[in-house]
Amino acid sequence: MLLLRHYEVLVVLAEELHFGRAAERLKISQPQLTQQLKQMEELIGTILFERNRRNVSLSPAGRILLPEARAVLRQSVRAEKIAMRAGRGVIGELALGYIGAAAYNGVLTRLLRQFREKAPDTQLTLTLMDLDQQIPEVSTGNLDAGVVRLPYPDCPGNVAFHTLCEERLWVALPIEHYLAQDGVTVRLSDLKHEQFIATHLPPSTGFAASLHNACAQASITPNIVYRSPQFASIVSLVAAGLGVAITPASIQNVSIPDVIYKPLTDTEVTANISLVYRETHESPALDLFLSCLDGNPA
């Protein structure tokens, strides 16, 4: 079977048509070049060069094989580059889960843009998933990483996290609500008699934990009358006049008519967006994605 070295000998000698210059380019001695060419011709079963004391020229078989040899060498260089890029995570696959809120505030967009600039050829799979779906999938390796809101009780020990941002808490009000008027500031304590629309998560998980902690600090117990897994749905119910909702600040980027958003002035509780991933992994693509975190201050 011909080796890459044989193809190199053919191409270089065909370009130089001189054994001395070809040997110099190949960084071997002239006898070594002669021996490698002889070995190649024996493997093929025909001569590739016609030579005499004065001239070296390609044989008919050599002329036919030359473009194929050049193609083999080009493919070899390409394969080497692909392997090196795969080792750096520049190509490959990355499976990423995310919550809808991560798309609202721009943090996911910034991460994906930076990653795409570093690894334009990586196959990226994005899946919209709830927090309680993502954590087990990351832990088992079905997802490389997930963009979520923490905390998550009983989080598996092999899951690490990085806080991407912290958001203030706002309130979404029906447009006809008395607190929705211009110039009216809103405290969480002003909402103690309101009906609330909230996430479906338990109070120790994700954004529900932020709502629970903020209400506890304000000494109110929210009267939750409706629940929904997505903030867009929650705000739609607010627009219908079914209640008010505590939301992260970025929900303002979701344009839903008949809703007014206002910051809560009496709480310092925030809601985080975090990246979760397996602490021990063998994914160069994930390593490259994690390197993008340096450009996203928490």
KOLFIFI-762934 format. One record per residue (C-alpha): residue number from 1; x, z, y. Coordinates in steps of 0.5 Angstrom, whole numbers, plus 500, padded with zeros to 3 digits. Layout:
<recs>
+-----+-----+-----+-----+
: seq :   x :   z :   y :
+-----+-----+-----+-----+
: NUM :   X :   Z :   Y :
...
+-----+-----+-----+-----+
</recs>
This chain:
<recs>
+-----+-----+-----+-----+
: seq :   x :   z :   y :
+-----+-----+-----+-----+
:   1 : 500 : 500 : 500 :
:   2 : 503 : 498 : 507 :
:   3 : 504 : 504 : 512 :
:   4 : 504 : 504 : 519 :
:   5 : 511 : 504 : 519 :
:   6 : 511 : 497 : 516 :
:   7 : 506 : 494 : 521 :
:   8 : 510 : 497 : 527 :
:   9 : 516 : 493 : 524 :
:  10 : 512 : 487 : 523 :
:  11 : 509 : 487 : 531 :
:  12 : 516 : 489 : 534 :
:  13 : 520 : 484 : 530 :
:  14 : 515 : 478 : 532 :
:  15 : 516 : 480 : 539 :
:  16 : 523 : 480 : 539 :
:  17 : 525 : 475 : 534 :
:  18 : 532 : 478 : 533 :
:  19 : 534 : 483 : 528 :
:  20 : 538 : 487 : 533 :
:  21 : 534 : 488 : 539 :
:  22 : 528 : 490 : 534 :
:  23 : 532 : 495 : 530 :
:  24 : 534 : 498 : 537 :
:  25 : 527 : 498 : 539 :
:  26 : 525 : 502 : 533 :
:  27 : 531 : 506 : 533 :
:  28 : 533 : 505 : 526 :
:  29 : 539 : 501 : 524 :
:  30 : 539 : 493 : 523 :
:  31 : 540 : 494 : 515 :
:  32 : 534 : 499 : 515 :
:  33 : 530 : 494 : 519 :
:  34 : 532 : 489 : 513 :
:  35 : 530 : 494 : 508 :
:  36 : 523 : 496 : 511 :
:  37 : 521 : 488 : 512 :
:  38 : 524 : 487 : 505 :
:  39 : 519 : 492 : 502 :
:  40 : 513 : 490 : 506 :
:  41 : 514 : 483 : 504 :
:  42 : 515 : 485 : 496 :
:  43 : 508 : 489 : 497 :
:  44 : 505 : 483 : 500 :
:  45 : 508 : 478 : 495 :
:  46 : 510 : 473 : 500 :
:  47 : 515 : 472 : 506 :
:  48 : 513 : 474 : 513 :
:  49 : 519 : 471 : 517 :
:  50 : 523 : 465 : 516 :
:  51 : 530 : 466 : 518 :
:  52 : 537 : 463 : 518 :
:  53 : 543 : 465 : 521 :
:  54 : 541 : 463 : 528 :
:  55 : 533 : 463 : 528 :
:  56 : 528 : 468 : 526 :
:  57 : 520 : 466 : 526 :
:  58 : 514 : 468 : 523 :
:  59 : 512 : 465 : 517 :
:  60 : 504 : 462 : 516 :
:  61 : 503 : 469 : 513 :
:  62 : 506 : 473 : 518 :
:  63 : 502 : 469 : 524 :
:  64 : 496 : 471 : 520 :
:  65 : 498 : 478 : 519 :
:  66 : 500 : 479 : 526 :
:  67 : 494 : 480 : 530 :
:  68 : 491 : 485 : 524 :
:  69 : 497 : 489 : 524 :
:  70 : 496 : 490 : 532 :
:  71 : 489 : 492 : 531 :
:  72 : 491 : 497 : 526 :
:  73 : 496 : 500 : 531 :
:  74 : 491 : 500 : 536 :
:  75 : 486 : 504 : 531 :
:  76 : 492 : 509 : 529 :
:  77 : 493 : 511 : 537 :
:  78 : 486 : 511 : 538 :
:  79 : 485 : 516 : 532 :
:  80 : 490 : 520 : 534 :
:  81 : 487 : 521 : 541 :
:  82 : 481 : 523 : 538 :
:  83 : 484 : 528 : 533 :
:  84 : 487 : 531 : 539 :
:  85 : 481 : 531 : 543 :
:  86 : 477 : 534 : 538 :
:  87 : 482 : 540 : 537 :
:  88 : 481 : 541 : 544 :
:  89 : 474 : 541 : 544 :
:  90 : 473 : 535 : 548 :
:  91 : 469 : 531 : 543 :
:  92 : 465 : 534 : 537 :
:  93 : 458 : 538 : 538 :
:  94 : 455 : 543 : 541 :
:  95 : 448 : 546 : 540 :
:  96 : 446 : 550 : 546 :
:  97 : 439 : 554 : 546 :
:  98 : 436 : 556 : 553 :
:  99 : 430 : 560 : 556 :
: 100 : 426 : 556 : 561 :
: 101 : 428 : 560 : 567 :
: 102 : 435 : 558 : 566 :
: 103 : 433 : 551 : 568 :
: 104 : 430 : 554 : 575 :
: 105 : 436 : 558 : 578 :
: 106 : 441 : 552 : 577 :
: 107 : 446 : 556 : 573 :
: 108 : 445 : 552 : 567 :
: 109 : 445 : 546 : 571 :
: 110 : 452 : 548 : 574 :
: 111 : 455 : 550 : 567 :
: 112 : 452 : 543 : 564 :
: 113 : 455 : 539 : 569 :
: 114 : 462 : 542 : 569 :
: 115 : 462 : 542 : 561 :
: 116 : 460 : 534 : 562 :
: 117 : 466 : 533 : 566 :
: 118 : 471 : 536 : 561 :
: 119 : 468 : 533 : 555 :
: 120 : 464 : 527 : 556 :
: 121 : 464 : 525 : 549 :
: 122 : 461 : 531 : 546 :
: 123 : 454 : 531 : 543 :
: 124 : 450 : 536 : 546 :
: 125 : 444 : 539 : 543 :
: 126 : 439 : 543 : 548 :
: 127 : 433 : 547 : 545 :
: 128 : 428 : 551 : 549 :
: 129 : 428 : 557 : 546 :
: 130 : 425 : 564 : 547 :
: 131 : 430 : 570 : 547 :
: 132 : 428 : 573 : 541 :
: 133 : 429 : 566 : 537 :
: 134 : 436 : 565 : 540 :
: 135 : 440 : 571 : 538 :
: 136 : 439 : 571 : 531 :
: 137 : 440 : 563 : 531 :
: 138 : 447 : 565 : 535 :
: 139 : 449 : 570 : 530 :
: 140 : 448 : 566 : 524 :
: 141 : 451 : 560 : 527 :
: 142 : 446 : 555 : 528 :
: 143 : 447 : 555 : 535 :
: 144 : 453 : 555 : 538 :
: 145 : 451 : 559 : 544 :
: 146 : 445 : 561 : 548 :
: 147 : 443 : 562 : 555 :
: 148 : 438 : 568 : 555 :
: 149 : 436 : 574 : 559 :
: 150 : 438 : 581 : 556 :
: 151 : 438 : 586 : 554 :
: 152 : 436 : 585 : 547 :
: 153 : 435 : 591 : 542 :
: 154 : 439 : 592 : 536 :
: 155 : 443 : 586 : 538 :
: 156 : 448 : 584 : 532 :
: 157 : 455 : 586 : 533 :
: 158 : 458 : 579 : 532 :
: 159 : 454 : 577 : 538 :
: 160 : 458 : 577 : 545 :
: 161 : 455 : 576 : 552 :
: 162 : 457 : 574 : 559 :
: 163 : 453 : 575 : 565 :
: 164 : 452 : 569 : 569 :
: 165 : 448 : 571 : 575 :
: 166 : 443 : 577 : 577 :
: 167 : 437 : 575 : 581 :
: 168 : 433 : 580 : 585 :
: 169 : 425 : 581 : 583 :
: 170 : 420 : 578 : 587 :
: 171 : 412 : 578 : 587 :
: 172 : 408 : 572 : 586 :
: 173 : 401 : 573 : 589 :
: 174 : 395 : 568 : 589 :
: 175 : 395 : 565 : 596 :
: 176 : 388 : 569 : 598 :
: 177 : 391 : 575 : 597 :
: 178 : 392 : 580 : 603 :
: 179 : 399 : 581 : 601 :
: 180 : 400 : 574 : 602 :
: 181 : 400 : 573 : 609 :
: 182 : 405 : 571 : 613 :
: 183 : 410 : 577 : 616 :
: 184 : 407 : 582 : 611 :
: 185 : 413 : 585 : 607 :
: 186 : 411 : 587 : 600 :
: 187 : 414 : 594 : 596 :
: 188 : 413 : 594 : 589 :
: 189 : 409 : 601 : 590 :
: 190 : 404 : 597 : 594 :
: 191 : 402 : 593 : 587 :
: 192 : 400 : 600 : 583 :
: 193 : 392 : 598 : 583 :
: 194 : 393 : 590 : 582 :
: 195 : 392 : 587 : 575 :
: 196 : 399 : 584 : 573 :
: 197 : 401 : 578 : 569 :
: 198 : 407 : 579 : 565 :
: 199 : 412 : 576 : 559 :
: 200 : 410 : 577 : 552 :
: 201 : 416 : 581 : 551 :
: 202 : 417 : 588 : 549 :
: 203 : 419 : 593 : 555 :
: 204 : 426 : 594 : 552 :
: 205 : 427 : 586 : 552 :
: 206 : 429 : 581 : 557 :
: 207 : 426 : 580 : 563 :
: 208 : 420 : 585 : 561 :
: 209 : 426 : 591 : 561 :
: 210 : 427 : 589 : 569 :
: 211 : 420 : 590 : 570 :
: 212 : 419 : 596 : 566 :
: 213 : 425 : 599 : 570 :
: 214 : 423 : 597 : 577 :
: 215 : 416 : 600 : 575 :
: 216 : 419 : 606 : 573 :
: 217 : 423 : 607 : 579 :
: 218 : 417 : 606 : 583 :
: 219 : 413 : 611 : 579 :
: 220 : 407 : 606 : 577 :
: 221 : 405 : 604 : 571 :
: 222 : 403 : 596 : 571 :
: 223 : 396 : 594 : 569 :
: 224 : 398 : 588 : 565 :
: 225 : 392 : 584 : 563 :
: 226 : 395 : 577 : 561 :
: 227 : 401 : 576 : 558 :
: 228 : 405 : 569 : 557 :
: 229 : 412 : 567 : 554 :
: 230 : 414 : 562 : 560 :
: 231 : 414 : 564 : 567 :
: 232 : 411 : 557 : 569 :
: 233 : 405 : 559 : 565 :
: 234 : 405 : 566 : 568 :
: 235 : 405 : 563 : 575 :
: 236 : 399 : 558 : 574 :
: 237 : 395 : 564 : 572 :
: 238 : 397 : 567 : 578 :
: 239 : 395 : 561 : 582 :
: 240 : 388 : 562 : 578 :
: 241 : 387 : 569 : 582 :
: 242 : 388 : 572 : 575 :
: 243 : 393 : 577 : 578 :
: 244 : 400 : 578 : 581 :
: 245 : 406 : 577 : 577 :
: 246 : 413 : 580 : 578 :
: 247 : 418 : 574 : 577 :
: 248 : 426 : 573 : 578 :
: 249 : 427 : 570 : 585 :
: 250 : 429 : 563 : 582 :
: 251 : 422 : 562 : 580 :
: 252 : 420 : 560 : 587 :
: 253 : 424 : 553 : 585 :
: 254 : 417 : 552 : 581 :
: 255 : 412 : 548 : 585 :
: 256 : 405 : 551 : 583 :
: 257 : 400 : 550 : 589 :
: 258 : 396 : 556 : 591 :
: 259 : 402 : 561 : 590 :
: 260 : 406 : 565 : 595 :
: 261 : 412 : 569 : 593 :
: 262 : 415 : 575 : 597 :
: 263 : 421 : 579 : 595 :
: 264 : 420 : 586 : 593 :
: 265 : 423 : 591 : 598 :
: 266 : 423 : 597 : 595 :
: 267 : 427 : 596 : 588 :
: 268 : 435 : 594 : 587 :
: 269 : 433 : 593 : 580 :
: 270 : 435 : 586 : 578 :
: 271 : 434 : 581 : 572 :
: 272 : 440 : 578 : 569 :
: 273 : 442 : 571 : 566 :
: 274 : 447 : 571 : 561 :
: 275 : 451 : 567 : 556 :
: 276 : 451 : 569 : 549 :
: 277 : 455 : 567 : 543 :
: 278 : 459 : 569 : 537 :
: 279 : 465 : 573 : 538 :
: 280 : 469 : 570 : 532 :
: 281 : 468 : 562 : 532 :
: 282 : 472 : 556 : 530 :
: 283 : 469 : 551 : 535 :
: 284 : 473 : 548 : 540 :
: 285 : 467 : 545 : 544 :
: 286 : 465 : 552 : 545 :
: 287 : 472 : 554 : 547 :
: 288 : 472 : 549 : 552 :
: 289 : 464 : 551 : 554 :
: 290 : 467 : 558 : 555 :
: 291 : 472 : 556 : 560 :
: 292 : 467 : 553 : 564 :
: 293 : 465 : 560 : 566 :
: 294 : 471 : 561 : 570 :
: 295 : 467 : 557 : 575 :
: 296 : 460 : 561 : 575 :
: 297 : 461 : 568 : 578 :
: 298 : 457 : 573 : 575 :
+-----+-----+-----+-----+
</recs>
